[in-house]
Amino acid sequence: MAESASNVTRTDAIETDAIKTDAIKTDKLSLWYGNFQALFDVDLAIKQGIITSMIGPSGCGKSTFLRSINRINERLGYVRTRGKIEVLGHDIYGPEVEKVQVRKQVGMVFQRPNPLPLSIRDNVLFAYRLHDPQHRRKGKAALDEIVEKALRQVLLWDTVKDRLQRPAGLLSLEEQQKLCIARLIPVQPRVLLMDEPCSALDPAGTEAVEELIWELRGDYTILIVTHNMAQARRASEECIFMLMGKVVEHTDTAQMFVTPQHEETANYIEGRYG
Amino acid sequence: MEASAAGDFDRRNSSWYVDKVVQALVFIGGISGILCILGIFVFISKEGFGFIANTIDIKEFFTSPNWRPTSEENPTYGALALIAGTASVTGLAMVVAVPFSLGAAIYIGEFARGKTREVLKVLVEMLAAIPSVVWGFIGLSIMNPVIIDLFDVPVGLNVLNAGVILGLMAAPIMTTIAEDALKAVPDHYREAAEAMGATRWQVTFRVVLPAAKNGLVAAVLLGVGRGFGETMAVLMASGHSINMPDSIFDSVRALTATIAAELGETAVGSDHYQALFTLGIFLFAITFVINLAADLVLRGIRKEA
């Protein structure tokens, strides 16, 4: 109930276009891997409820930026960050912030589909079980309903409904990637980070996953890193171009690909480098 | 010109000969392991099987606790007490070693970072290299009085002593193998779970341990195999008296220790001598089965991954 209500309000906000607040806002974000500086004073404001794509040549810092937003970068241990990242108005590097709660709000889809070595059903319920300590008291029926809803939303239900207990690793890459999106849905994150989600897929899989991402916009704020400029062009509403750890340009996708404001952007889009 | 160019294709330079020689050497190295195992098997079979076929009563061997090979009138060869001794000591050793080694492996593999982790790994490997006679010495001279004081029992050389010693002895090697199993779990599973908001323990318990299950079972099995085969430490710490153990404070005697202690005093080819070889065949069979099981379980993981 509560969930459908919040969906309505979020959708309304997008339709009225009046309050496109920022879902992610960074202020002079700099980041170092050891002594190597990967991000230089990045100021970005990513609007709620739309798809924003990030493009740029390899090593430009786009994945690094993405991976700072759910603090998964910190796994490496030798990462230092300066500046501020606000997600939904909260400073996620604040001293009282729990990483676990940040990651509940900010879901992530990786470059290579990475379903856990569990059954399809357990994959879908994994995050849900982490974040709902009461899940044991819920009946099987309630959990089944959650699984079905999530899998339907990623257009996977009909293909896997008869083999929910089978290992997720047996699915095709495209199905695995859809499953990796489906497992985020039960915890209702507000932001989805996608790190080249289609780069391991064949063209048909890419199309299917892109369509799915397009369907999800509005309900979620989606930030997608891609190598593929055509993908950025057809599958995002705003586009960010990064180069050498700095943001060069951030505008409407249509505008960026037709009338880029900076020479570097134009050169990159035309394929002169990168 | 053409002829000589074509001729070059079958030229054999020194690299070719080195390659052939190395192939031959490596082949000999590889095959010798198998030959040695077969040789050992043939040898102990030759010494023991005649006895199994002619003299021994198989039923007595497995069901009678009376091991009296030196009796003048009526020697009996019941190995039950020895089997019970080995089994009780190994069982207790596993009770000690499994929590220790799995805990250590999880800490080293999943929780410790940087220097701590490296230092711990080296220390564990050093522990694995302590000679078993040193462990036996610890059992004899340190654990013995401690057990007598602590539990107020007359003898400190018993199942408890040998089990704890053997457990501590087996734990390092089990830790190393278990940690390898944890390390074999692809990191992207951990990353995926962490990105969904799992804590370190949730990642370990819900993702890594189930994924490493086979390797962990293999680690425990190899520990059991080690326990069965260990001789010196058990000989020194168990009390070495033939007993069906009722409690952990009873002295026992292990299969291996019996062979080690008695073989030197028997006449080659005598019934007693052959009976010891029968024990050897039995031990060989058990450790072979355990190691084979561990190997099959380990293969299981590789197939899945």
Interface residues (C-beta under 8 A of the other chain):
Chain A: N70 I72 R75 G77 K99 V100 Q101 V102 R103 K104 G107 M108 F110 R112 N114 P115 L116 P117 L118 F126 A127 L130 H131 C180 R183 L184 V187
Chain B: R113 G114 H188 Y189 R190 E191 A192 A193 E194 A195 M196 G197 A198 T199 Q202 R206 V207 P210 A211 E304
